[in-house]
């Protein structure tokens, strides 16, 4: 089998191997730089979109009607002669009704140490 490999084919294979070893690092660097350029282009596009949005908001803030509406909404400003009513709701009572509460007192009575109650609640979880 060694006789079937000629000197030319061995030299050709050696040249290809040297060429592959020589070109591998620059090709790796090229593709890494291309990926980095693509990432920078995406970052630039996102920054430009943010800039356009900020310019749009800046033009809105130059309008006196927009400024007045934002002052009324955000700061609760009113024009002279107007009254503003703020309705307060008790959200803690409505939230307490919607959240189910675990019956801890039935499982671990109140006179036991905290670590005993902790172990009892862990062992009794899901046994309802």
N, C-alpha and C positions, 0 to 999 in steps of 0.2 A: 504494500500500500504506500510506502514511502517513495517508491520509484514513480508512482503515478503523479506525485506533486512535483512539478517542474520548478526550476529556479526562477523562471519568470513569474509564475503564479505566486510563489512565496514572496518575491520582491513586491509584486502588486499588492498582496495582502498586507505586507509591512508598511508600504506607502499609505494605504488606506487607514491602517491603525494609527500611524503617526498623524495623518491628516485629521482623523476624528479626535485624537487627544489634543491636537493643536486648536481645533475649532470649537471644542466643547465649552470652555470658559467664556469666550466672547459671545457665543450664542446664548449662553445662560444669562450673561449680563444684559444682552440685548432684550431678551424677553422680560427680564425683571424690570428694566427701565421702561419698556412699553406698558407694563402693568402699572407702574408708578405714574406714568404720564396719563393713563386712563383714569386713575384715581384722582389725580390733580384736576383733570377736566371735569369729572363729576363734582368735585368740591367747588370748582369755579362756577359751574352751572347752578349749584345750590346757593352759592353766595350771591350770584346775580339775581336769582329769584327772591332772595331775602332783601336785596337792595331795591328791587322793583316794588316789593310790598311796603318797604319803609318809605319810599318816595310817594307811593299812593297815600299812605297814612299822613305823610307830611302835607300833601295837598289838601287832604280832608281837614287837617287842623288849621289851615289858613282860612277856611270858611267860617265866618262868625256864627252862622246858624248851627253848624256842627259843634263848635265849641260850647255854645249855649246848651245844646241838647245833652252833651256829655256832662256838663256841670250839673244839669238837672238830674241826670240818671246816677252819676257816680257820687256826687257830693250833696245831693238832695237840696240843691239851690232852687229857690222859687222867685218869681218876679214879684215886685211890690204889689200888694193887694191880694196875692194868692195865698192859699193855705195848703199845707201838705199834711196828709194823714199817713201815719206809719202804723200798719196793723201788725201786731205781734201775736204769734201763735205759740202755744206751748207744745213744742215738738217732742219733748222728753216723754210726755204721757202717751202720745200716739206711737212713738217708737217702742216704748215699753210694752204696749199691747201687741205689737206685731212680732216681736222677738220671743220665741218660746223659751221659757226658763226651766232649767233642769231642777227636779225636786231633790235638792241636796240634803235638806233636813230630814227627809224620810229615810235616806240611805245612811247618812252619818249624823247622828244626833249631836246637838250643840255642846255637850260637856266634855267631849273627848279631845285629846291633843290634836294639833294640826296635822302631824305626820300620819296619825291613824286615819283621820278623815281623808287625807290625800290617797293613802293606799286603798281605802274603802271605795272612793270614787273611781280610782283606776280599775280596780278589780270588778266593779259593778257596771262598768260602761258597756252598753249594748245588751244588757240582760233583761231589758223591759219586755 
